Amino acid sequence: MDYGMISKIEKAKIYAEERADRIEFESLRVRLQGDNNEDPHIVEYNQGEWHCDCDFFASRGVCSHSMAIERILQNMVELAQSV
């Protein structure tokens, strides 16, 4: 491996460790396989707003799918406000 690539890998590690100060999600689209459907749900995050295509989210503004992605991202995005 060349020295240029080694320095990029090291820089990437630093960026990842300092993620709270360096990274801000603007948008994200995720396919999440739930327990009740054959097809996965689509969970989206855009400019601080969450959306999921499931019926529960449509009625409550939050669901297990969106909360799972929030947990995975751990303080990297704004949490959904439950209604």
The 8 nearest C-alpha neighbors of each residue, nearest first, counted from 0:
[[1, 2, 4, 5, 3, 6, 8, 7],
 [0, 2, 3, 4, 5, 6, 7, 8],
 [3, 1, 5, 4, 6, 0, 7, 8],
 [4, 2, 6, 1, 5, 7, 0, 8],
 [3, 5, 7, 2, 6, 1, 8, 0],
 [4, 6, 2, 8, 7, 3, 9, 1],
 [5, 7, 9, 3, 4, 8, 10, 2],
 [8, 6, 10, 4, 9, 5, 11, 3],
 [7, 9, 11, 5, 10, 6, 4, 12],
 [10, 8, 6, 12, 11, 7, 5, 13],
 [9, 11, 7, 13, 12, 8, 6, 14],
 [12, 10, 8, 14, 9, 13, 7, 15],
 [11, 13, 15, 9, 10, 14, 16, 8],
 [14, 12, 16, 10, 15, 11, 17, 9],
 [15, 13, 11, 17, 12, 16, 18, 10],
 [14, 16, 18, 12, 13, 17, 11, 21],
 [15, 17, 13, 14, 18, 12, 19, 11],
 [18, 16, 14, 15, 19, 20, 13, 21],
 [19, 17, 21, 15, 22, 20, 16, 14],
 [18, 20, 17, 21, 22, 75, 74, 23],
 [21, 19, 18, 17, 22, 23, 14, 16],
 [20, 22, 18, 19, 17, 14, 23, 15],
 [23, 21, 18, 19, 20, 24, 75, 17],
 [24, 22, 25, 75, 21, 76, 19, 18],
 [23, 25, 26, 76, 22, 75, 27, 46],
 [26, 24, 46, 45, 23, 27, 47, 44],
 [27, 25, 45, 44, 24, 46, 28, 43],
 [26, 28, 44, 43, 45, 29, 25, 24],
 [29, 27, 43, 42, 44, 41, 30, 26],
 [28, 30, 42, 41, 31, 43, 27, 40],
 [29, 31, 41, 40, 39, 42, 32, 28],
 [32, 30, 39, 40, 33, 29, 41, 64],
 [31, 33, 39, 40, 30, 34, 38, 36],
 [32, 34, 35, 31, 39, 36, 40, 64],
 [33, 35, 36, 32, 37, 39, 38, 31],
 [36, 34, 33, 37, 32, 38, 39, 40],
 [37, 35, 38, 34, 33, 39, 32, 40],
 [36, 38, 39, 35, 32, 33, 34, 40],
 [37, 39, 36, 40, 32, 33, 31, 35],
 [40, 38, 32, 31, 30, 33, 41, 37],
 [41, 39, 31, 30, 52, 32, 42, 38],
 [40, 42, 30, 29, 51, 52, 31, 43],
 [43, 41, 51, 29, 50, 28, 65, 40],
 [44, 42, 28, 50, 27, 49, 51, 29],
 [43, 45, 49, 27, 26, 48, 50, 28],
 [44, 46, 26, 48, 47, 25, 43, 27],
 [45, 47, 25, 48, 26, 44, 24, 49],
 [46, 48, 45, 77, 44, 49, 76, 25],
 [49, 47, 45, 44, 46, 50, 79, 77],
 [50, 48, 44, 43, 79, 45, 47, 51],
 [51, 49, 43, 42, 44, 52, 48, 56],
 [50, 52, 42, 53, 41, 56, 43, 65],
 [51, 53, 41, 40, 54, 50, 42, 56],
 [54, 52, 51, 55, 56, 57, 40, 62],
 [53, 55, 57, 56, 58, 52, 51, 59],
 [56, 54, 58, 57, 53, 59, 62, 61],
 [55, 57, 60, 61, 59, 62, 58, 54],
 [58, 56, 54, 55, 59, 60, 53, 52],
 [57, 59, 55, 56, 60, 54, 61, 82],
 [60, 58, 56, 61, 82, 57, 55, 81],
 [59, 61, 56, 57, 81, 58, 82, 62],
 [62, 60, 56, 59, 81, 65, 79, 66],
 [63, 61, 56, 64, 65, 55, 66, 60],
 [62, 64, 66, 65, 67, 61, 56, 68],
 [63, 65, 67, 62, 66, 68, 31, 42],
 [64, 66, 68, 67, 62, 63, 42, 69],
 [65, 67, 69, 63, 68, 64, 62, 70],
 [68, 66, 70, 64, 69, 65, 63, 71],
 [67, 69, 71, 65, 70, 66, 72, 64],
 [70, 68, 66, 72, 67, 71, 73, 65],
 [71, 69, 73, 67, 68, 72, 66, 74],
 [70, 72, 68, 69, 73, 67, 66, 74],
 [71, 73, 69, 75, 70, 74, 68, 76],
 [74, 72, 70, 71, 75, 69, 76, 68],
 [75, 73, 76, 72, 77, 69, 19, 78],
 [74, 76, 72, 73, 23, 19, 24, 77],
 [77, 75, 74, 24, 78, 72, 69, 23],
 [76, 78, 47, 79, 75, 74, 48, 69],
 [79, 77, 76, 80, 69, 74, 47, 66],
 [78, 80, 81, 49, 61, 77, 48, 60],
 [79, 81, 82, 78, 61, 60, 77, 49],
 [82, 80, 61, 60, 79, 59, 62, 78],
 [81, 59, 60, 80, 61, 58, 79, 56]]
